[in-house]
Structures are given as structure tokens and as C-alpha cells.
């Protein structure tokens, strides 16, 4: 059982796995927090020592971390094929867990994590950090309020930048897919968060012969998610020429209004028809900030992928996770969400394999 530590205890955090590009961003978020501290890292990668040297951490064995009562939480930043097993080990040891998305290779891995959370009465948050944009919160509140009237049409777009679609990180052999799994899962997290699971999907996921070379997996994808009262049309591009998140957006079309939102730089626009308490016309909002690029630069401990430079989402994510660990508040993004996302993406690939045939979930 994950222990609730209370407000006055310094939360000890350690890493299982350090090779994911989000690792350094999350470690620095802990180091910025006054009532938390990093208590080491484990990985069987030769990059462990350079990582620890750069971040000021102590390399430790996995068992040392599991046995240490001062370690209250474990961050899982391994390759996808180890995420489920490491999460289960940490939960069994009574640690709270923050597991990097997509929480495994497929829905079977995600289900294994869900079952471990239930079996050990554990606490596990999945690292869909882009959820912590205020524009995402604003859209969720507007949709719940009914301000847009009856929403029957939604469009959603995402993409993969920096040519990461052709890196090893996107080509793990047992993963559901490449960028259309490892990156698009952020987009489907938002879709499910706002609208729930669809009843069926139709999808095309395409690799264009001879265009981007033979080793990358998917180039572009389009899908229709079918609900009883709406359709959500999703597209994804593996070769986005812009840095992360500038083109990511969701637009909801309702009978009383329209809302567009983008996670970073965080912004939204709402059109009100004028039939409720809001005057007719557009309302626009942009987060007050000096935007820092999501991806920063490659390092000695992250030689293939640029580490994350923008700290905002990680700080907000850690605040939510820390609150759950300290108070027992419900986890914001539980393991069941990772299972839903992987299940949905598997259905998209199954549909694409059969020329867009409808697949029921």
C-alpha cells in the first residue's frame, strides 16, 4: 500500500530508468521543490553515471531504492518494455509511482499496471504532462458547463517534431507503433479526457514508400472516432517542421459556440453565439509567459533526443502528484487512463490494417 506521508515530511524521490528525455525535467522539478529531494537513480544503461554527474544524483541499485523507507516515490523513465515490470515492483514495495507515458508497450502492459495498483492499493500517476496546460483545464471546464451548446463535431491535430520519428525511441520493436503511439498518445489523452472513449474507430495510418526513408514507421495518420452523439476527427503528422506543440490543437464545434485550444504556448479562443450569458463574439486568452521551447538540446546523457527545456508542465505535474502522495487525493491521471489510450491506439492500428474498416471498442 502506498503510504500517505503528510504535509511536513520531505518527499523522497528516486528514478528507475534515466534514458527517457523527460527524466531530467522531472528531476529538476523535484530539486526546485522545497519539501522534496532526489534520492538517487538506477538504470542498467551506461548513461547512468553521466546522468547522475550532470544532475547531482547518487547511482544506486534498484534494491537499495526499493528497501529505502525514505524513498516515498519512484519515477519510471525506462524503455517501454520495462515500464510495467518496474512499476509493479515499486508498487509492491509500497512506493508511489509516476510512470512515464505511454506506460508500456501496449494495452497488456497498461492492464498489468492497473491490476498492480488495485492489488497493492497503490498510487500511480501516468506522465501525461501536457495535460497540465491551463488551456486544457479551460477547455474541459467550458465543455462541462455547456457553454458551447451541443458539441457534435471535434477536430484534433498533433505531430512529432525534430525528426524524432526516425529515432530508436520511436522504433522500439514491441511497441504498438512509432510516433503514432509514443507521441500521439498525448493527443488521445486529451480526447479521452474531454470526451471519453469512443464506441468505434475508422483509421488510416500511412507510411509513404520512398518519401522519408525505410527505417521510420508512420508518416501521417487520420482517424474518425465515433460516439453516439458526436464524431472526433483526429490527424497526426510524424514530421512536424515546427518545434513541439505549436501546431497541436483541439477545436470543438457546438450549437452555441466554438472553442479552440492549444497546450503550449498555452492559448484558447471561444466564439459565443450570444444566446447565453456571454456576449456574441470571440474571446481570446494567452498565458502570460516568455515561452521556452519544449525540447532544448542533446546532452551527454541524452545523446539521441533533446532533453526537455520548458519546466512549466513538470512543475504543475509534480504539484498534483505530490498532493496525492501527501493527502491521499485521487490521482489526476491514473493507470486506467493509460489503458484506455493504448486500447484506443491499438484499435486505430487494427482499423488501418484493414483499410479503415470500423473497429468497435
N, C-alpha and C positions, 0 to 999 in steps of 0.2 A: 504494500500500500504506500502511495506517495505521501510523504509527511508534509503537513502544513506547518510552516516554520514561523509564522507570526511576523509582526512589523519590525521588531527590534533585532532580529538575527541577521547577520551578514550572510547573504545567499552565496554559497559556494557553487561554482560552475566549472565543469571540465568538458573537454572535447573528445569525442570518439570520431576520428577521421578529420583530416585538415585539408584535403585536396579540392574541396568544392570552393569556387570563387567567392561564395558568400561567407566563408568562415571568418576571414579577417574582419569583415564588417561587423559580424555579431560579437566577436571577441572584443573589439574596440568599444562596442556599445556597453558591454559589461564593465569594461575598465573606466568608462565615463560615469557609471552609476555609483553613488557614494556608499550604498549598503549592499554591494555585491562585489565579488572578486573572483578572478580566474584562478583555478587550482590545478592547472596542468592540462596536458593533451596527450593522446595516444593515437598512433597510426603505425601501420607496418610499411608506410611509404618512406623512401629515403629523404623526402622533403620535410619530414617531421622536424629534424634539428634546425634547418634553416628557418622554418616557420616559427618555431619556439624562440630562436635567437632574435628574429625580427619583432616579435610581439611580446617578448619578455616573459615567456612561459617556461614551465618545467616539463620536459618529456617524462611521462610516467607510463607504467604498464597498465593495461586495461584492468587487471585485477586490483591493483592498488587503488585505482579510481573507484571501482565498484565497492571496495571494502572501506573506503574513507567516509566516516559519518559526517564530516564537514563538507562533503560534496553533496549538495541537495539536488542539483540539476545537471543533466548531461545533454550536450549538443551533439547531434548526429550529423556529420558532414562527410560521410564516406561516399564511395561509389554506390550506385543504386543497388547493386547486387548484395550489399552488406547492410543496407539501411534497416530492413525488417529484423534481421537477427540481432543487430546491435541494439535496436530499440527494445526488443523483447528482453535482452539481458539486463539493460538498465532498469526497465520496469520491474523485473523480477527482484532486483536489488533494492527496490523501494525508491528509486530516483525519479524525479520529474524529468520529462524528456521534451526537448524541442528538436524535432526531426525535420531536416531539410526536405523540401518538396522534391520530387513527387511522392516521397515515402515508399520507395521501392521500384521494382522493375515493371509491375503490373498490378492488376486488382488482387491477385492471390497474395502478393506481399502486403498490400494495404489491409487486406482482410486479416492476415496474420497479426498485424499490429493492433487492429481493432479488438481482436479476440484477447490479445495480451493485456490491453488496457482494461477490458472487462474482467479478466481472470484475476488481475492483481489489484483491482480497484485503483488503477493508476491514473496519472495525469500526463497527457501527451498533447502537445500543440504542434501542428504541421506548419512549416516555414513558408507559407504563402504571404510573404512580407508586403507585397504590393497591395494587399487588402487594406493596409493601414493608411492609405491616402484619404485625406478629408473629402476629396471629391467622390470617392467610393461611398463613404458614410452618407454624404449629402444625397447621392442618388438613391441609396437604399431607403432613406427617410422619406424622400419625395414619392417613391413608388409605394411605400406602405401607407402614406397619407391619402392617396387617391387624387392628388393634385393634378395628375395628367389625365384623369378620367379612366376609361377602359383602354389599357395598353394591349394591343393586338399584334404589333409588329416591332421587332427589335433587330438592330444591326450591330455586329460586334467585329472588331478587327484587332489583330495582333501580329507581331513579326519578330524575327530573330536578326539581331544586328552583329556587326563586327566580324562577319563571315564565320561565326561560331558554329553554323550548321555543318561545317566540314571538319570540326574538331573531334577528337576522341570522346570528349564529354557528351557529344550528341550521337555517338555511334556505339554505345555500349550494346553488345550483341543480344542481350536478353531483354532489353527494354522494349516496350510496346512499339515505339517509333523513335525518330531522331528529334529534331527541333519541334516537330509536330506533336511530341509528347513532353519533352523536357522543358520547353519554353511555353508552348500553347496552354499547358496546364494552368498557368496563371490566369489566362483569359477564361477558361472554363470554370475556374474557381469563382470568378466574378459572376458568370452567367448563372451558375447553380446558387450562389449566394443570393442573387436578386430574384431569380425566377423559379428555383427548384429544379428537379430532374425532369427532362422531357419524357414523353411516353415512347417516342421513336425518333430515329435519325435517318437522314439520307446524306451521303458524303461522297466527295471526290477528293482524293489525296494523290498528288501527281508528282512524279519525277520525270522531267523532260529529258529525253536522251540527248547526250552530246552538248547540253547547254552549260551546266555548271560542273562538269567532270563526273567521273563514275563513282566516287567514294562517298559523297554525301547522300542522304536518304530521301528527304522530301523537298521539293522546291516551292510548291504552293498548294493550298487546300481550300476547299469551300464546303460548307455543310448547312443543312437545314435541320433545326431541332424543332420537333413537332410537339406542341402542347395541346390540351383540349381547348384552350381559349386564345392561343397566340402562336406565332412562329418566330423563332430566333434564327436569323441568318448570320453565320459566322464565317469569316475568312481569315487565312493566316498565310504569311509570306516569309519564307526562310532567309531571304536575302535583303532585308530592310536596309536601305542606304543611310538611314538616319541613326543617330545614337539611340540607346534604349528608351522606349516609352513615348517618344514624341508623337508617334502615329497611332498608339494604342487608344482606342476609344469605343465606347458603347453608346448608342443612341436608342432611346425608347420613344415610340410614337403612340400617343394616346388620343382619345376623342376630345380631350380638353387641353392638351398641350404636348410639347415635345421636350425631351431633355437629352443633352449630350454631356458626357463626362470623360475626362482623361486623368489617369492616375498621377502622372508626373511629366512635366511641370503640372502640378495639380490645378485643374480648372473645370468649370462646368458652365453650360448655358441652358436656360429654360425659356421656352415660349409658352405663355399662358394665353388661352383663348379669351379670357376675361369674363367667364361665366361663374367663377367662384369669387373668393375674396381677393384674388390677385388681379391687378390691372392687366389689360391686354398688352402684349408686347414681350420683348426679350429682357431677361435678367442675366447678367454675366458675372462670374466670380473667378478670380485667380488668387492662389495662395501667395501671401506676401513673403517673398524669399529672394535670395540670389541663387538661382539654380546651379547645382553642381552635377556634372554628368554622372549618370548611374554607374557606368563602367569607367574605371580610372586607367590603370596601366598594368602591364605584366610585371611580375616580380620574380625573384629567385625561387620563391616558394609557390608561385602560381605562373609557371612558365608558358603554359598553353593558352590560358584565358586571363583576361584582365580582371584584377580584383575589383571589388565594388568601392567606389569613391564617395557616393552620396550616403550620409549616415541617417537620414531622416526616418526612413521606413524601419530600420533596425532599432532605433531608439523607441519608436512607438510600439513596435512588436514586443520588445523586451519589457516595456511598461505593462503591457497586457499579460504577458507570461508571468512576470514577477508578481503581479496582483493575484493571479490564480494560485501560485505557489505559496504566497503569504496568507491568503484569506480563504482559499478553497473555492473561489468564484469559478463559475463554469469556464472551461477553456474556450477561447474565441474561435479557433479553427481546429476542431477535433479530428481524430483519426478517421471518423466516419466520412468527413468531407473528402479526405484523400481517396477513400474507397469509392465514393461517388464519382470523383473526377476520373480515376483510372477506368472505372466501369464504362463511363461515357466515352472516353477516348478509344477504348477497345471496340465499342460499338461503331464508332466512326471508321476505324480501320476495317472492320468487318464489312461495313456497307461499301466502302471504296473498293475493296477486293472483289465485290460483286457488282461493279459498275453502277454504284449508287443505289442499289436495292434498299428498300426500307428495312431497318433493323429495329426491332422492339426491345425495350429495356425491361 
